[in-house]
């Protein structure tokens, strides 16, 4: 009966927005429970920033917290809805996280809390930098951090066993160490991924809590980012053979005991008081529609969302702009233009309209053969991106669009390159931005800057032809660099979806 009465469309749900100093959570779950999660996230953030020694950018992270697996699958699609309980992704328009709250009982809510801590660890580890960690450590460290708890006296505890990972280790056994060290998102099956998370957590716990080799591990990370073999470089950095590490690794599993570390929440931290308000149905539908287009996980859901909004009379100019953006992305420029033309004049000064309008104009010109491009229209596009940059300078996509329009208007290379660099500094993990910048730096023969961009880019490229091309360009500018030894093709990291991380 419950299944039969469940809403069939995301637009039918009641959505809330929970705001705290550093998080914006959009949820159709229990707002009181999500408010409690937001308070814990603020505590976690204060501790994690200090422990990880990362820069506090002050930019809010948006989190979509789905009440159950049905609504979570509506956001990410049926396949990801079954395979994951949370996702983190970074785009040129900012980062976001998702989590499946999966019910409202105390036990389930604790699990959701761990998912959120896990995803926020990815955000802190990867946001604004190009450092890559091996798959086992990236997920293992996020699991290690996810079980952080807080004490009434203003302290925290870290190092508890993640319950689901313990079950995995007990029922499937730890993954052989060499296979774990060489694991990537590309060479592991869906069934093996749970082993990577569980075994990665156990190996990470040994490294951080027992090995006494955290400084040496940093040398491994540097070598790994330079393209060194993941097994040989770890042996060298830790001054241990694989067999010795395997012995320590196996002993941990057999012993089954893991120590806790305790500390104090930073003294300057002040408890957050998140505010909660229910979103108007039209605003909620536009918000969900925008996410579907931005993420690309389940764009097909947008059609039914728009149909529902029309049928119920809760559509909005903002939803129309979202639909225009979706049409722009698949090349239906004329229809996208018709949609934008239907938006009332008084709404065209809104930022959401200006952004879609600028990208429609740019994409139309990009798809037009060079000789047939309209310089007057390109200048209008350029001016639209200047407006976006001036009003929202932290967003990389505005700078990227400005660089593209300037390049098509035949600006000197150094002029549009300045704009492209601004985009790269704000979103260094966006492949298309990094590729363009690397190509421009290669043409300039700027060896040092090109190397800084190209080396991490090699670890992101999933297209084999593009990978080999970038590898050849790197070798061409560094013909005498004996230290540069890119990983064998079978061992390199291939991105699953940009820089996304899933649990």
C-alpha angles and dihedrals in degrees: 000000000000092000092049093052096046116115113264095206132048088229091065092062124095108243129198135192118220114195127194129161094274106018139059111195121192110195145163089197131096103308093208092054092046090049088056089050090052090054090052091047090056090052091047092049093053092053097039095051089055095044094046093040092223128156117263104231093181091221116136120242116222115221125191108207111192117202096223144355093273095059091037089056089049088060099042105022131256097283097051089039089063098039101045142040096194142013138197124197137172122208137174087262094053142283130290139177133209131202136183105225088195099199138336106259121117094252094049093044090056088055091052088051090056091048090053093048089049093052094044089052088059089050093052093043098049108023113115098355139083100221112131125205124198113265094251093052096042091056096031093055092047088052091048091053095042096076095059111138132187131228127218091246094063099268136119137217126212135183104053119148115264101235098219092049091051090055090050092052092047097048102036103022125233117302112255106267099239091050090049093050091050095043119123132173085255101053101041125082123229089256092052094050092076088054090051091053094047098041091040090055092051094048091046090051090053092049096049102033107029115013099069087214105108093122091050090050089060088061089054091052090053092049091046090054089050089058101261122156106272095224100041093044093050091050090050096045095048093037089230133118120240088248091055091049090047089054093052090044093051093045091056091054094047093047094045095196124123127186125231124225120209132202145152128269106246110277094235093059117115121197112256123236103204116202121222129204133167115244118233108251093246091050092047092051091050090048093051092043091053090052092050091054096042095048098038090208098121109002091156088072089065092073094057090043091055092045090052092049091051093047093049096041094241100116119123142193088256091057089049089055089050089053090049090053090052091051091047091054092057094044100256091135098157093053091045088053091050090051093051091046089058092060112102115257093240090062097051093085090061116111094236090057095046092053095051092043093052093050092046090055093046096047091048090055093044090055092050118088110258098250092051097051116119111237092197092054091045090054089053089051091049091052091050091055091047087057091050093048093049093050100038109021095164094068114092097203092066092056091044092052090048091051091050094050092047091049091052089049088058096247114170111276094246090057099054090035089063089058092045091052090053089054091048094050089055097043109019093162096059103110098208092051094046092046093053093046092047091051092051092048091049090054089050090049089230093160100181097046093041091052092051090054100036101049097060089038090061088062092054102046113105096175107090095209092051090046093053091046093053090045090053092048090052092049091047093057093041104039093149098042104115092177092065106091111155115210120261111270093251092056102045120105115257115198115241094206113347104293097334122146121199136190 
